[in-house]
Amino acid sequence: MKNKLFTTQNLVIMAMFSAILCVSAYLTITLPNGSHITLLNFTILLIALIFPARQGFCITLTWLLLGAVGVPVFAGGNAGLGYLFGNYGGYILGLLITPLVVPLLSGPKYQRFRATLATIFSVIMVDAIGMVQWMLLAHLGLREAFAAGFLSFIILDLVKACLAPQIAPVLRLVIHSNSPVE
């Protein structure tokens, strides 16, 4: 059987979602500590729930590579390798592996409850990885890093994690109705 994951139609849809991901970085609220609350993680959760793992990873990797070469697609219009290896780079790493983790935990057949648990685990994982890198690079203590790098994000991230699985089935239906995905 021929691999239908990377047909021309699917590549166009994936490019469109990479563009949506780039735009979602600009929908942001800047916190007093200089960090940002964005729709990036919500968008990546949707991608992880809509696309097979390989496609979701490719979409997210495209976004990351665009940012790495200097296109301002990270939170707050940031870009470059300095951002990736800076205080917030751990969040980017977590977001990159989200499209692999969520489908693995969700299973092959879509079930909202299981998908919700997978997205909740994913946002906790992203915030924890991000917090650890921030703590190490900014030389923060665990308590300070936990307050600034985890607690300041987790509540809204959990809301996004619970909302994404409710929206994803409709988006899957629309996107995959004429697409040879899956």
C-alpha positions as CSV (number, residue, x, y, z in Angstrom):
1,M,0.0,0.0,0.0
2,K,1.3,3.4,-0.9
3,N,2.0,5.9,1.9
4,K,-0.9,8.5,1.7
5,L,0.3,10.6,4.7
6,F,2.3,13.0,2.5
7,T,0.2,13.5,-0.6
8,T,0.1,17.0,-2.2
9,Q,-3.2,17.7,-0.6
10,N,-2.0,16.7,2.8
11,L,1.2,18.8,2.4
12,V,-0.9,21.9,1.5
13,I,-3.1,21.3,4.6
14,M,0.0,20.8,6.7
15,A,1.5,24.0,5.4
16,M,-1.7,25.9,6.2
17,F,-1.6,24.6,9.7
18,S,2.1,25.6,10.0
19,A,1.0,29.1,9.0
20,I,-1.9,29.1,11.5
21,L,0.6,28.0,14.2
22,C,2.9,30.9,13.3
23,V,0.0,33.4,13.6
24,S,-1.1,31.9,16.9
25,A,2.2,33.1,18.4
26,Y,1.0,36.7,17.9
27,L,-2.2,36.2,19.9
28,T,-0.5,36.8,23.2
29,I,-0.8,38.3,26.6
30,T,2.4,39.5,28.1
31,L,2.8,38.8,31.8
32,P,4.6,41.1,34.3
33,N,7.6,38.7,34.4
34,G,8.1,39.1,30.7
35,S,6.7,35.7,29.7
36,H,3.8,35.3,27.3
37,I,0.5,33.5,27.3
38,T,-0.3,32.6,23.7
39,L,-2.5,30.3,21.6
40,L,0.5,28.4,20.5
41,N,0.0,25.5,22.8
42,F,-3.8,25.4,22.1
43,T,-3.1,25.3,18.4
44,I,-0.5,22.5,18.8
45,L,-2.9,20.5,20.9
46,L,-5.5,20.8,18.1
47,I,-2.9,19.8,15.6
48,A,-2.0,16.8,17.8
49,L,-5.6,15.8,17.9
50,I,-6.4,16.3,14.3
51,F,-3.4,14.9,12.5
52,P,-1.5,11.6,12.7
53,A,1.7,11.9,14.8
54,R,4.1,12.1,11.9
55,Q,2.1,14.9,10.2
56,G,1.6,16.8,13.5
57,F,5.3,16.6,14.2
58,C,6.2,17.8,10.8
59,I,3.8,20.8,11.1
60,T,5.3,21.7,14.5
61,L,8.9,21.1,13.3
62,T,8.3,23.5,10.3
63,W,7.2,26.2,12.7
64,L,10.2,25.6,15.0
65,L,12.6,25.6,12.0
66,L,11.1,28.9,10.7
67,G,11.7,30.4,14.1
68,A,15.2,29.0,14.4
69,V,16.3,30.7,11.2
70,G,15.0,34.0,12.3
71,V,11.3,34.3,11.2
72,P,9.5,35.9,14.1
73,V,7.1,33.0,14.9
74,F,7.7,32.4,18.5
75,A,5.7,34.0,21.4
76,G,5.8,37.8,21.3
77,G,7.3,37.8,17.8
78,N,10.6,36.3,19.0
79,A,12.9,34.2,16.8
80,G,16.3,32.7,16.5
81,L,18.5,30.1,18.1
82,G,19.1,32.4,21.0
83,Y,15.4,32.1,21.9
84,L,15.4,28.3,21.5
85,F,18.5,28.0,23.8
86,G,17.2,30.8,26.2
87,N,14.9,30.8,29.1
88,Y,11.8,29.9,27.1
89,G,13.3,27.3,24.8
90,G,12.2,24.4,27.0
91,Y,8.6,25.3,26.3
92,I,9.4,25.0,22.6
93,L,10.9,21.6,23.0
94,G,7.8,20.5,24.9
95,L,5.6,21.8,22.2
96,L,7.6,20.0,19.6
97,I,7.0,16.6,21.2
98,T,3.3,17.3,22.0
99,P,2.2,16.0,18.5
100,L,3.9,12.7,19.2
101,V,2.8,12.3,22.8
102,V,-0.9,13.2,22.5
103,P,-1.7,10.7,19.7
104,L,0.2,8.0,21.5
105,L,-1.8,8.6,24.7
106,S,-5.1,9.2,22.9
107,G,-5.0,5.9,21.0
108,P,-6.1,5.1,17.5
109,K,-9.8,5.7,17.9
110,Y,-10.9,9.2,19.0
111,Q,-12.4,9.2,22.5
112,R,-12.9,12.6,24.1
113,F,-12.2,11.5,27.6
114,R,-8.9,9.8,26.7
115,A,-8.0,12.7,24.4
116,T,-8.6,15.2,27.3
117,L,-6.4,13.2,29.6
118,A,-3.7,13.1,26.9
119,T,-3.8,16.9,26.4
120,I,-3.8,17.5,30.2
121,F,-0.7,15.3,30.5
122,S,0.8,17.2,27.5
123,V,0.4,20.7,29.0
124,I,1.8,19.6,32.3
125,M,4.8,18.0,30.4
126,V,5.3,21.2,28.4
127,D,5.2,23.5,31.4
128,A,7.5,21.2,33.4
129,I,10.1,21.0,30.7
130,G,9.9,24.7,30.1
131,M,10.2,25.4,33.8
132,V,13.3,23.2,34.2
133,Q,15.1,24.9,31.4
134,W,14.1,28.4,32.7
135,M,15.3,27.4,36.2
136,L,18.6,26.2,34.9
137,L,19.4,29.1,32.6
138,A,18.1,31.8,34.8
139,H,19.7,30.2,37.9
140,L,16.4,30.2,39.8
141,G,15.5,28.1,42.8
142,L,12.9,25.4,42.4
143,R,10.2,27.3,44.3
144,E,10.8,30.5,42.3
145,A,10.9,28.6,39.0
146,F,7.8,26.7,39.9
147,A,5.9,29.9,40.6
148,A,7.1,31.8,37.6
149,G,7.6,29.0,35.0
150,F,4.8,26.6,35.9
151,L,2.1,28.1,38.1
152,S,1.8,31.3,36.0
153,F,0.9,29.1,32.9
154,I,-0.8,25.9,34.1
155,I,-4.3,27.2,34.9
156,L,-4.9,28.6,31.4
157,D,-3.0,25.7,29.8
158,L,-5.4,23.2,31.6
159,V,-8.4,25.2,30.3
160,K,-6.9,24.9,26.7
161,A,-6.2,21.2,27.3
162,C,-9.8,20.6,28.2
163,L,-11.2,22.7,25.4
164,A,-9.1,21.4,22.5
165,P,-10.5,17.8,22.6
166,Q,-14.1,19.2,22.5
167,I,-13.3,21.2,19.3
168,A,-11.1,18.6,17.5
169,P,-13.7,16.2,16.3
170,V,-15.5,18.8,14.2
171,L,-12.2,20.1,12.8
172,R,-11.1,16.5,12.0
173,L,-14.3,15.9,10.1
174,V,-14.0,19.1,8.1
175,I,-10.3,18.7,7.3
176,H,-10.4,15.0,6.6
177,S,-13.7,14.8,4.7
178,N,-12.0,14.9,1.3
179,S,-8.5,14.2,2.4
180,P,-6.6,10.9,2.2
181,V,-5.3,11.4,5.7
182,E,-5.1,8.4,8.0
